């Protein structure tokens, strides 16, 4: 269970001031990508990198959506990209950093993953709901697949995503469906 930290007006729930979360999240994305490349190339320190990232950034950090390959996969490693940060949504007790996938081909970047940060740790992760393109609405009604949240939790407890207290927009996604949701925030 998350215990909300005491915060002052204009502060992020996890880090301090709202701009402080942006470089912290970007440093996580760099560490996550380095760990992914190490795993895909079967670098001798791959497991150590991944464990160090999880220790520093929290149990909710990845990469989660692949297994260790039997053979090196340098082509897949070359095709991977560091996530792009689109926005940070603020909730009572945590923030949600919204980013691209590790394998999205530029220039079409859509919202894919949400990382939930509380007290300088990633405590949970979610993927954008594919039924409603992370908007929470489908055909004018709350989306049934994500219960109107726009996000589907991945291996974590369910967090209340229905009432953000604010949004800090960083960079717009280029995919039209994601851009429409981003613009609506």
N, C-alpha and C positions, 0 to 999 in steps of 0.2 A: 504494500500500500504506500502511495506517495504522500508524504507530509509536506504541504505547501510551505515554502520558506516565507519569512516576513519580507515584504518588498515595498519600496516606496513608489510613488507615481513615476512613470517613465522608466521603470526598471524591468528587466527581463526576469522571469521566474528562476532561471537557471544560472546565470552568470553574473549579473550586475546591471550595468546599463544596457539598453537594447543593442547598440552597435557592437558591444563586446561579444555577443554570441556569433556574429558573422565570421570573424577570423577564427574563432574556436571551431566552428562547424567546418570551415574550409580546411583547417589543419587536419580534422578527422577525415575528410574526403581524400586528402593527399596520403594519409597513412593507410586508409582502406585500399586505395588504388595500388600503393606500393606492396601491400600484403597480397593482393590479388595477383599481381604480376609475379611476385615471388612464388606463389603457389602454382600458377600455371606454367612457370618455367622450371619447376621442381628445384628451386634454389635451396641450398642446404639449411638456410636460416628461415625458411618459409613459416614453419609452425611457430617458431620463436617470435617472428614479426607479428603474426596474427594474435598470439597470446599477449604480446606487449600492447598491441592496439586495444584489445579487449580490456586489459587491466587499466590502461590509462583513460580510455573513453567510455568504458562501461560494457555490461553484458549484452546490450542491445546492438552493439556494433557488429559489422559483418567482416568480410563478405559471407553471406548466409546461403545464397542460392546456387551453390555449386559444390561439388565434392572434389577431393584431391584426385588429379588425373593419374593414371598408371604410367603414362608417357608425357614428356614435356609437350606443351601446346603453345609454342611461341607465336603462332599466327593469331590465336585467340587473345594472347597477351597484348600483341600489337594493336588489335582491334578495340581493346578496352580503352575507355576514356575516364578521366577523373570526373566525378559528378559535378554538375553545375547547380548552384544554389539559386532558386527562383524566389523564395519568400520564406519568412519565418512568421508563423501564426502563434500568438501568445494566448495562453490559457492560465487559469489560476493554478499555480503549482508546477507548470511545465511549459515548454515551448515545442513547437513542431517545425522542424526545418524541412522544407519541401524541395526535392531535387530531382535531377534526371537519373536515368538508368546508367549502369556501367558500360552498356553495349549499344547505346543509341547512336545511330549515324548522324553526324551533323550534316546539314544545318537544321534538320527537323528534330527539335528537342521538346519532349513532352514531360509533364509531371508524372513521376513514376513512384518515387519512394518518399516516405515521411519518417523522419527520425525524431523521436521524442526525447527531449533533454530536460533533466532536472538536476540541479546542483552539480553541474559540470560532468554529468554522466548521461550516456544514452541509455535510457531505461526501457525503450520499446521501439518497435519499427512497424510500419504499415506500408502497404502498396496502394497506389491510387486505384479506386474502383473502376474497372473497365466498362461497367454497364452505364455509368453516368459521367465518365471522364473527370472524376474527382469533384464534381459539382454538388453531389448529394441529391440531385433531382434527375428524374427520368420521365420523359413524356409529361412534364408539368406536375409530377407528384414526387414525394420523397422516394428515393431509390430503395427497392426492397433488398437488393444484394448487400448494401452497406448501411441500411437503416437510416439513410439520410446524412450520414457522416462524410461521405465522399472517399473514405479510406477503409481498407480491410486490414485488420490487425494480423501480424505475422508472428506467431509463437509468443504472445505476450498477453497480459491481462488487458481487458478492454478499458480504454480511457474515454472520458466524456469529451467528445469533439464537437458538440453541438453549439457551444457558445464561446467563441474566441473573444478575448478582451481587446484584441488589436492585431494588426498585421503590419509587418515591415517588408515591403516589396524590395527585392534586390535586383533581379534581372528577369525580363519576361521570357516565358517559354516561346518557342517558335511554332509549335504545332497549333493549328487553329482551335481545336477543342480545348486544349489546356490554356491557351491565351484567353479564351472567352471566360473561363473560370477565374483565372488570375485577374483579369480586368474587373470582374464583378466583386472582388474582395475590396 
